Amino acid sequence: MSVAAKLAGGIPQSLLDELQAQGGHDAAELAHSLSHLPRALEVQPRASVLAMPEYHPPLASRDLLRLDFNENTVAPSPRVLAKLQSLTAEGLTIYPERGHGDAAAAAYFGLEPDEVLLTNGVDEGIHLLACAFLDAHDEVVINTPSFFMYDVSCSMQTQKIVRVQSGDDLSFPFERMMASLTPQTKMVLLATPNNPTGATVSREHILAIAAAAPQAVIFVDEAYFHFFGETVMRDIPAVKNIIIGRTFSKAYGLANLRLGMLAGNARLINFLKKVASPYNVNGVALEVLPEALADEEYLNGYVKAIHEGRERIQQSLKSWGVRTWPSASNFVLMDIGPRHKELVTRMREHGVLLRDRSADPGCDGYVRITVGVADQVTKGLDALRAVFDEMQWTPAESISAQGRSSGEEREYE
Ligand SMILES: Cc1ncc(COP(=O)(O)O)c(C=O)c1O
């Protein structure tokens, strides 16, 4: 291809950038001359993709005590580990066969197989919900602060996201959620327990929202169900517009295998199946799923340890004058105040990872700690006490003690 033909579409910006980066008189002069020529047309994504917020997951360096992402902090059930050992090399060469996995999950939850869709984590479930149900003119109602992926996936489809902010007590703002429903509301996303607050939504409130917006999908995210114990799973036959999300990343300890589930009315689940890719869940996850579900003894033991740890964390923080919020989950939110970043950095130096939630709407100055098992709770609390002492932190610098509101809305991380 001739040089003229190569440049027919214009000068690529990358070439100009390269010349600028080389520096020197010649490069600068050439870049200047070329910059007068027409620019290459660049591929642009859909407008809504340009406008979407981005989620930044941790990519490395979490080889410390992981009290930051609310995962199981120990290991999955020994039955899962035994099953993993039994997998064969040839098994890895076969496309995943999902039938038995869907059937096992459905049977466990007392549902029909067509009322269940296994997903690549609840993250993918949220993505599929947005793809299957949202058009650009549809409204979505979200309670903030909540799980950031709701914003990410929904804003890929529509800009009409109505965010209903919780008040200072961070409880679920039921009346204001109800008031924000309109005939255009197509989806309402509810996390119970909510992340990062630990607040819950009662069954009565979920059913009232579902009844008030029959044209909308009501997504009930029960990712942290095990640490709370209440569910609307049994309401699926009667309530046609709820879809429940469950994850195997938290209590079950399978975050690395990416396994989640959506459950709801078969008609809605069928739309989700249409937009899901055929092999969205890997075969290893499908193999271990029945073992994970069957080992209730393991699960109950882990949940009991988390309940005890949560109580210890709440009590210690209370005795140190740190404001927290009631949590029905495996984490506790703390009001640290303006030095929230410093606290997280110093905790890392003490070998403990925490999650700074300051950028969440209404959470300025707040830091979240995941509850682990007993010795991890001890290590986390010892490190926290040491860091408070090093920083000479006092409760007087927390957001609530200063009488300030952390309600100012900012961009998420
Ligand atoms: C409320 C909530 N829903 C869903 C998820 C994602 O779960 P998964 O690992 O199954 O994608 C999280 C993860 O932190 C969460 O906090």
The ligand as an SDF file (V2000), in Angstrom:
LIG
                    3D

 16 16  0  0  0  0  0  0  0  0999 V2000
  -24.3640   -6.2610   46.8680 C   0  0  0  0  0  0  0  0  0  0  0  0
  -23.4540   -7.0460   45.9800 C   0  0  0  0  0  0  0  0  0  0  0  0
  -23.9790   -7.6990   44.9500 N   0  0  0  0  0  0  0  0  0  0  0  0
  -23.2040   -8.4210   44.1150 C   0  0  0  0  0  0  0  0  0  0  0  0
  -21.8360   -8.5050   44.3000 C   0  0  0  0  0  0  0  0  0  0  0  0
  -21.0020   -9.2460   43.2890 C   0  0  0  0  0  0  0  0  0  0  0  0
  -21.0040  -10.5950   43.5290 O   0  0  0  0  0  0  0  0  0  0  0  0
  -20.2520  -11.5970   42.5490 P   0  0  0  0  0  0  0  0  0  0  0  0
  -18.9150  -11.8630   43.1220 O   0  0  0  0  0  0  0  0  0  0  0  0
  -21.1400  -12.8040   42.5630 O   0  0  0  0  0  0  0  0  0  0  0  0
  -20.1750  -10.9870   41.1910 O   0  0  0  0  0  0  0  0  0  0  0  0
  -21.2490   -7.8470   45.3680 C   0  0  0  0  0  0  0  0  0  0  0  0
  -19.7860   -7.9240   45.5510 C   0  0  0  0  0  0  0  0  0  0  0  0
  -19.1880   -7.2880   46.3510 O   0  0  0  0  0  0  0  0  0  0  0  0
  -22.0740   -7.0870   46.2240 C   0  0  0  0  0  0  0  0  0  0  0  0
  -21.5530   -6.4010   47.2440 O   0  0  0  0  0  0  0  0  0  0  0  0
  1  2  1  0
  2  3  1  0
  2 15  2  0
  3  4  2  0
  4  5  1  0
  5  6  1  0
  5 12  2  0
  6  7  1  0
  7  8  1  0
  8  9  2  0
  8 10  1  0
  8 11  1  0
 12 13  1  0
 12 15  1  0
 13 14  2  0
 15 16  1  0
M  END
$$$$
